[in-house]
Amino acid sequence: MLKDLSPGVKISITRSISIAFEQYLNKINWNENQFDYEAFMGEWKEYLNKSATWYDKVSNDIKANSEFHEELAVKINETINKILSEKPKKEQNEEIERLQKLTKTEYDYSCRAEARFVIEKLTRELKSSK
């Protein structure tokens, strides 16, 4: 069912998962011990209702179909795995190293999205300390 949707809708579904996942992880400060799949799904549903453009383009019959939900669950897991496996860019590593020296902090991070979070967090810390 998912494969039968238009390419634009499929891209929008993936984007909505990515955005909601990163927003949720930012809320919990990328603390894996606080991760709650149901809370993430709540975050994604909220995003669907407020911001996702694809949701209204899919018929209610498709949205009610259990096969669609199974395929969507697979897509969610694939998207999350992709996010978590994207290594930080060299520029991100360099920026984090620079910011950590300035803030005298040390953060662990393992993927590109988490590196973005750390850069934003350290930048805020620097601004608030001035």
Backbone as ProteinMPNN parsed JSONL, in Angstrom:
{"seq_chain_A": "MLKDLSPGVKISITRSISIAFEQYLNKINWNENQFDYEAFMGEWKEYLNKSATWYDKVSNDIKANSEFHEELAVKINETINKILSEKPKKEQNEEIERLQKLTKTEYDYSCRAEARFVIEKLTRELKSSK", "coords_chain_A": {"N_chain_A": [[0.812, -1.198, 0.0], [1.846, 1.274, 0.841], [3.824, 1.564, -1.056], [2.331, 2.14, -3.263], [1.58, 4.748, -3.119], [1.976, 8.192, -4.153], [5.209, 9.478, -5.204], [5.784, 11.956, -3.979], [4.128, 11.949, -1.702], [5.19, 9.762, -0.329], [7.782, 10.712, 0.212], [7.105, 12.851, 1.846], [5.979, 11.492, 4.014], [8.229, 10.166, 5.051], [9.753, 12.418, 5.716], [8.107, 13.554, 7.701], [8.312, 11.644, 9.712], [11.055, 11.79, 10.29], [11.342, 14.477, 11.158], [9.617, 14.562, 13.412], [10.823, 12.585, 14.997], [13.396, 13.65, 15.508], [12.612, 16.024, 16.825], [11.396, 14.937, 19.097], [13.596, 13.58, 20.277], [15.239, 15.78, 20.785], [13.678, 17.034, 22.736], [14.02, 15.277, 24.862], [16.643, 15.589, 25.319], [18.349, 13.935, 23.861], [18.699, 11.691, 25.401], [19.07, 8.432, 25.735], [18.123, 6.723, 27.688], [15.761, 7.83, 28.461], [14.123, 7.477, 26.345], [11.018, 6.749, 24.951], [8.988, 4.792, 23.181], [6.227, 4.999, 22.738], [5.75, 7.619, 23.542], [7.212, 8.953, 21.599], [5.681, 8.207, 19.363], [3.346, 9.567, 19.979], [4.282, 12.161, 19.708], [4.792, 12.151, 16.97], [2.209, 11.748, 15.958], [1.016, 14.112, 16.787], [2.492, 15.905, 15.246], [1.619, 15.055, 12.726], [-1.065, 15.877, 12.777], [-0.83, 18.646, 12.98], [1.111, 19.625, 11.16], [1.876, 17.947, 8.991], [1.793, 17.496, 5.545], [1.061, 15.371, 3.993], [-0.865, 13.773, 5.183], [-3.583, 14.433, 4.806], [-3.792, 13.823, 2.162], [-3.953, 11.147, 1.837], [-6.257, 8.575, 1.57], [-9.036, 7.88, 3.777], [-9.74, 5.207, 3.828], [-7.337, 3.887, 3.207], [-5.761, 4.78, 5.361], [-7.063, 3.482, 7.413], [-6.498, 0.866, 7.012], [-5.02, -2.148, 8.053], [-2.754, -3.271, 6.89], [-1.497, -1.055, 5.77], [-0.727, 0.234, 8.124], [1.105, -1.605, 9.143], [3.099, -1.491, 7.172], [3.79, 1.149, 7.473], [4.868, 1.11, 10.04], [7.195, -0.356, 9.542], [8.447, 1.49, 7.848], [8.819, 3.619, 9.623], [10.677, 2.477, 11.43], [12.817, 1.993, 9.643], [13.444, 4.622, 8.888], [14.193, 5.783, 11.337], [16.427, 4.174, 11.928], [18.081, 4.937, 9.819], [18.541, 7.665, 10.404], [19.921, 7.43, 12.843], [22.195, 6.138, 12.018], [23.634, 7.806, 10.364], [26.658, 9.22, 10.098], [28.307, 11.885, 11.877], [29.153, 14.945, 10.202], [32.379, 16.056, 9.074], [32.751, 18.795, 9.473], [30.877, 19.273, 11.477], [31.963, 17.805, 13.612], [34.318, 19.264, 14.006], [33.269, 21.782, 14.702], [31.886, 21.167, 17.063], [34.038, 20.362, 18.663], [35.409, 22.796, 18.847], [33.46, 24.407, 20.146], [33.167, 22.982, 22.521], [35.631, 23.384, 23.724], [35.469, 26.104, 24.24], [33.32, 26.197, 26.008], [34.131, 24.548, 27.966], [33.205, 21.918, 28.209], [32.105, 18.522, 27.66], [30.643, 16.494, 25.381], [29.06, 13.519, 24.372], [28.28, 12.158, 21.231], [26.699, 10.588, 18.455], [25.613, 10.552, 15.91], [24.652, 12.372, 12.929], [22.343, 13.96, 13.321], [22.239, 14.134, 16.103], [24.627, 15.449, 16.529], [23.991, 17.943, 15.419], [22.154, 18.761, 17.352], [23.85, 18.934, 19.618], [25.587, 20.986, 18.816], [23.762, 23.14, 18.65], [22.943, 23.244, 21.334], [25.382, 23.805, 22.702], [25.981, 26.258, 21.521], [23.859, 27.814, 22.46], [24.499, 27.709, 25.198], [26.905, 29.141, 25.199], [25.999, 31.69, 24.392], [24.309, 32.346, 26.506], [26.053, 32.566, 28.586], [27.363, 34.904, 28.245]], "CA_chain_A": [[0.0, 0.0, 0.0], [2.729, 2.434, 0.918], [4.537, 1.678, -2.338], [1.395, 2.625, -4.278], [1.377, 6.187, -2.957], [2.815, 9.011, -5.032], [6.54, 9.733, -4.655], [5.729, 13.123, -3.089], [3.527, 11.549, -0.426], [6.164, 8.896, 0.352], [8.837, 11.589, 0.73], [6.511, 13.612, 2.945], [5.846, 10.57, 5.153], [9.567, 10.006, 5.613], [10.13, 13.699, 6.33], [7.347, 13.736, 8.94], [8.907, 10.748, 10.708], [12.357, 12.356, 10.655], [11.165, 15.71, 11.935], [9.035, 14.223, 14.714], [11.819, 11.834, 15.758], [14.413, 14.585, 15.995], [11.985, 16.909, 17.811], [11.225, 14.171, 20.327], [14.902, 13.374, 20.897], [15.674, 17.068, 21.327], [12.937, 17.257, 23.983], [14.586, 14.454, 25.933], [18.084, 15.866, 25.292], [19.024, 12.785, 23.266], [18.998, 10.738, 26.476], [18.48, 7.16, 25.316], [17.433, 6.106, 28.823], [14.436, 8.441, 28.564], [13.359, 7.224, 25.133], [9.77, 5.996, 25.114], [8.449, 4.671, 21.822], [4.854, 5.518, 22.717], [5.834, 9.082, 23.601], [7.619, 9.376, 20.261], [4.529, 8.06, 18.468], [2.477, 10.692, 20.308], [4.911, 13.339, 19.089], [4.579, 12.035, 15.531], [0.78, 11.976, 15.69], [0.788, 15.553, 16.941], [3.059, 16.519, 14.049], [0.709, 14.733, 11.618], [-2.273, 16.689, 12.865], [-0.556, 20.078, 12.885], [2.05, 20.089, 10.143], [2.155, 17.04, 7.873], [0.986, 17.766, 4.354], [0.653, 14.13, 3.335], [-1.923, 13.058, 5.897], [-4.879, 14.693, 4.159], [-3.753, 13.332, 0.784], [-4.16, 9.699, 1.867], [-7.678, 8.311, 1.847], [-9.365, 7.278, 5.067], [-9.712, 3.751, 3.651], [-5.935, 3.462, 3.32], [-5.315, 5.039, 6.734], [-7.717, 2.526, 8.311], [-6.087, -0.475, 6.635], [-3.955, -2.676, 8.916], [-1.55, -3.469, 6.062], [-0.862, 0.257, 5.692], [-0.094, 0.484, 9.425], [2.279, -2.477, 9.228], [4.112, -0.924, 6.285], [4.202, 2.409, 8.089], [5.748, 0.749, 11.156], [8.486, -0.693, 8.935], [9.014, 2.75, 7.365], [9.265, 4.363, 10.813], [11.915, 1.851, 11.904], [13.869, 2.25, 8.648], [13.81, 6.038, 8.958], [14.929, 5.968, 12.597], [17.741, 3.537, 11.766], [18.888, 5.769, 8.921], [18.946, 8.858, 11.158], [20.906, 7.06, 13.86], [23.411, 5.592, 11.414], [24.341, 8.843, 9.605], [27.796, 9.727, 10.864], [28.451, 13.346, 11.841], [30.04, 15.508, 9.183], [33.671, 16.543, 9.579], [32.538, 20.167, 9.938], [30.172, 19.2, 12.758], [32.946, 17.382, 14.621], [35.221, 20.394, 14.26], [32.513, 22.824, 15.411], [31.644, 20.682, 18.431], [35.317, 20.438, 19.378], [35.659, 24.223, 19.122], [32.498, 24.867, 21.146], [33.45, 22.325, 23.809], [36.782, 24.074, 24.315], [35.0, 27.397, 24.743], [32.384, 26.008, 27.13], [34.762, 23.611, 28.899], [32.283, 20.791, 28.371], [32.375, 17.385, 26.795], [29.415, 15.774, 25.053], [29.128, 12.385, 23.456], [27.266, 12.178, 20.168], [27.048, 9.487, 17.567], [25.056, 10.67, 14.563], [24.579, 13.731, 12.382], [21.25, 14.7, 13.964], [22.641, 14.416, 17.48], [25.668, 16.472, 16.435], [23.275, 19.216, 15.253], [21.61, 19.083, 18.669], [24.953, 19.343, 20.497], [26.031, 22.304, 18.354], [22.754, 24.117, 19.078], [22.999, 23.326, 22.801], [26.606, 24.507, 23.087], [25.852, 27.649, 21.068], [22.989, 28.469, 23.456], [25.272, 27.846, 26.443], [27.849, 30.249, 25.015], [25.256, 32.954, 24.362], [23.742, 32.638, 27.832], [27.141, 32.857, 29.525], [27.929, 36.246, 27.948]], "C_chain_A": [[0.86, 1.267, 0.0], [3.424, 2.658, -0.424], [3.646, 2.226, -3.446], [1.123, 4.125, -4.181], [2.319, 6.948, -3.879], [4.18, 9.248, -4.384], [6.549, 10.917, -3.67], [5.162, 12.779, -1.722], [4.506, 10.681, 0.356], [7.304, 9.718, 0.958], [8.327, 12.367, 1.936], [6.325, 12.747, 4.197], [7.196, 10.417, 5.845], [10.012, 11.275, 6.334], [9.396, 13.899, 7.658], [7.896, 12.847, 10.054], [10.22, 11.34, 11.215], [12.216, 13.575, 11.547], [10.643, 15.391, 13.323], [10.049, 13.487, 15.589], [12.881, 12.768, 16.337], [13.838, 15.55, 17.03], [11.833, 16.191, 19.153], [12.572, 13.975, 21.025], [15.469, 14.671, 21.457], [14.975, 17.363, 22.648], [13.517, 16.471, 25.148], [16.117, 14.564, 25.97], [18.908, 14.678, 24.797], [19.469, 11.791, 24.334], [18.294, 9.424, 26.161], [17.748, 6.448, 26.444], [16.017, 6.657, 29.003], [13.563, 8.144, 27.349], [12.169, 6.325, 25.434], [9.094, 5.981, 23.749], [7.041, 5.249, 21.733], [4.837, 7.037, 22.774], [6.268, 9.635, 22.243], [6.441, 9.294, 19.301], [3.506, 9.176, 18.73], [2.98, 11.978, 19.679], [4.66, 13.329, 17.577], [3.117, 12.286, 15.173], [0.435, 13.456, 15.807], [1.317, 16.295, 15.715], [2.145, 16.276, 12.849], [-0.493, 15.666, 11.609], [-2.023, 18.173, 12.647], [0.205, 20.486, 11.626], [2.216, 19.208, 8.917], [1.211, 17.302, 6.704], [0.426, 16.493, 3.736], [-0.605, 13.515, 3.933], [-3.295, 13.244, 5.248], [-4.937, 14.169, 2.729], [-3.973, 11.816, 0.695], [-5.602, 9.441, 2.295], [-7.869, 7.665, 3.218], [-9.362, 5.755, 4.988], [-8.294, 3.213, 3.814], [-5.464, 3.637, 4.763], [-5.916, 4.051, 7.726], [-7.247, 1.089, 8.072], [-4.898, -0.946, 7.485], [-2.655, -2.914, 8.147], [-0.775, -2.155, 5.945], [-0.114, 0.552, 6.995], [1.153, -0.375, 9.616], [3.416, -1.922, 8.379], [4.658, 0.385, 6.853], [5.147, 2.143, 9.265], [7.143, 0.387, 10.642], [9.193, 0.581, 8.482], [9.552, 3.59, 8.529], [10.593, 3.795, 11.294], [13.078, 2.083, 10.939], [14.365, 3.693, 8.74], [14.618, 6.331, 10.217], [16.336, 5.374, 12.477], [18.654, 4.363, 10.871], [19.403, 7.01, 9.651], [20.083, 8.518, 12.114], [22.213, 6.537, 13.269], [24.186, 6.62, 10.586], [25.436, 9.451, 10.479], [27.852, 11.249, 10.791], [29.419, 13.768, 10.742], [31.323, 15.995, 9.857], [33.513, 17.947, 10.172], [31.818, 20.195, 11.291], [31.139, 18.815, 13.876], [33.868, 18.528, 15.01], [34.517, 21.488, 15.058], [32.237, 22.411, 16.857], [32.923, 20.762, 19.251], [35.624, 21.879, 19.772], [34.754, 24.727, 20.245], [32.748, 24.237, 22.519], [34.648, 22.965, 24.501], [36.346, 25.391, 24.943], [34.116, 27.247, 25.983], [32.946, 25.094, 28.218], [33.813, 22.459, 29.252], [32.715, 19.658, 27.457], [31.085, 16.599, 26.614], [29.729, 14.606, 24.126], [28.002, 12.534, 22.453], [27.681, 11.139, 19.138], [26.513, 9.607, 16.142], [24.942, 12.145, 14.184], [23.51, 14.569, 13.092], [21.604, 15.054, 15.407], [23.744, 15.472, 17.508], [25.038, 17.855, 16.251], [22.731, 19.694, 16.599], [22.708, 19.609, 19.596], [25.459, 20.732, 20.105], [25.051, 23.387, 18.812], [22.809, 24.328, 20.591], [24.226, 24.118, 23.26], [26.567, 25.974, 22.669], [24.964, 28.429, 22.03], [23.719, 28.696, 24.763], [26.24, 29.012, 26.344], [27.142, 31.59, 25.067], [24.749, 33.319, 25.749], [24.821, 32.967, 28.848], [27.764, 34.235, 29.307], [27.179, 37.315, 28.671]], "O_chain_A": [[0.61, 2.204, -0.758], [3.59, 3.794, -0.869], [4.145, 2.721, -4.456], [0.501, 4.701, -5.072], [3.333, 6.413, -4.328], [4.299, 9.222, -3.159], [7.241, 10.878, -2.652], [5.654, 13.259, -0.701], [4.642, 10.84, 1.569], [7.739, 9.454, 2.079], [9.038, 12.521, 2.929], [6.499, 13.231, 5.315], [7.295, 10.523, 7.068], [10.578, 11.213, 7.425], [9.992, 14.361, 8.631], [7.937, 13.258, 11.213], [10.466, 11.386, 12.42], [12.892, 13.689, 12.569], [11.171, 15.897, 14.313], [10.126, 13.739, 16.792], [13.218, 12.68, 17.518], [14.508, 15.864, 18.014], [12.105, 16.763, 20.208], [12.677, 14.183, 22.234], [16.118, 14.658, 22.503], [15.595, 17.881, 23.577], [13.508, 16.939, 26.287], [16.794, 13.733, 26.576], [20.026, 14.448, 25.259], [20.496, 11.128, 24.184], [17.076, 9.312, 26.301], [16.846, 5.65, 26.188], [15.173, 6.015, 29.629], [12.39, 8.518, 27.323], [12.297, 5.286, 26.081], [8.682, 7.019, 23.231], [6.705, 5.916, 20.755], [4.005, 7.675, 22.129], [5.756, 10.659, 21.791], [6.222, 10.211, 18.51], [2.873, 9.668, 17.796], [2.196, 12.785, 19.178], [4.355, 14.362, 16.982], [2.826, 12.965, 14.189], [-0.346, 13.984, 15.015], [0.665, 17.207, 15.206], [1.921, 17.181, 12.045], [-0.886, 16.181, 10.562], [-2.909, 18.887, 12.178], [-0.026, 21.567, 11.084], [2.667, 19.698, 7.882], [-0.009, 17.324, 6.864], [-0.581, 16.538, 3.03], [-1.333, 12.805, 3.24], [-4.075, 12.295, 5.159], [-6.018, 14.08, 2.146], [-4.158, 11.273, -0.394], [-6.092, 10.024, 3.262], [-6.977, 6.996, 3.739], [-9.024, 5.083, 5.962], [-8.08, 2.201, 4.481], [-4.838, 2.738, 5.323], [-5.329, 3.808, 8.78], [-7.57, 0.195, 8.854], [-3.9, -0.237, 7.619], [-1.57, -2.768, 8.709], [0.454, -2.145, 6.012], [1.006, 1.062, 6.968], [2.143, 0.081, 10.188], [4.565, -1.887, 8.82], [5.846, 0.682, 6.724], [6.119, 2.874, 9.458], [8.149, 0.776, 11.234], [10.395, 0.739, 8.7], [10.617, 4.198, 8.422], [11.534, 4.548, 11.54], [14.201, 2.341, 11.373], [15.567, 3.947, 8.676], [15.617, 7.049, 10.163], [17.316, 6.002, 12.879], [19.853, 4.478, 11.128], [20.576, 7.363, 9.525], [21.084, 9.231, 12.183], [23.232, 6.502, 13.959], [25.298, 6.328, 10.147], [25.155, 10.114, 11.478], [27.49, 11.84, 9.773], [30.363, 13.055, 10.404], [31.341, 16.302, 11.049], [34.063, 18.252, 11.23], [32.112, 21.035, 12.142], [31.136, 19.418, 14.949], [34.161, 18.736, 16.187], [35.098, 22.058, 15.982], [32.347, 23.23, 17.769], [32.896, 21.185, 20.407], [36.047, 22.146, 20.897], [35.214, 25.387, 21.177], [32.561, 24.884, 23.549], [34.675, 23.075, 25.727], [36.79, 25.751, 26.033], [34.163, 28.075, 26.893], [32.319, 24.893, 29.258], [33.647, 22.087, 30.414], [33.578, 19.824, 26.596], [30.509, 16.1, 27.581], [30.556, 14.709, 23.221], [26.906, 12.982, 22.79], [28.866, 10.849, 18.971], [26.918, 8.847, 15.262], [25.115, 13.036, 15.016], [23.738, 15.732, 13.423], [21.301, 16.152, 15.872], [23.785, 16.301, 18.418], [25.491, 18.829, 16.852], [22.833, 20.872, 16.941], [22.516, 20.614, 20.281], [25.728, 21.562, 20.974], [25.469, 24.434, 19.306], [22.731, 25.46, 21.067], [24.114, 25.001, 24.11], [27.067, 26.838, 23.39], [25.272, 29.569, 22.38], [23.58, 29.754, 25.377], [26.385, 29.786, 27.29], [27.622, 32.525, 25.71], [24.761, 34.493, 26.122], [24.533, 33.586, 29.873], [28.598, 34.676, 30.099], [27.509, 38.494, 28.545]]}, "name": "protein", "num_of_chains": 1, "seq": "MLKDLSPGVKISITRSISIAFEQYLNKINWNENQFDYEAFMGEWKEYLNKSATWYDKVSNDIKANSEFHEELAVKINETINKILSEKPKKEQNEEIERLQKLTKTEYDYSCRAEARFVIEKLTRELKSSK"}
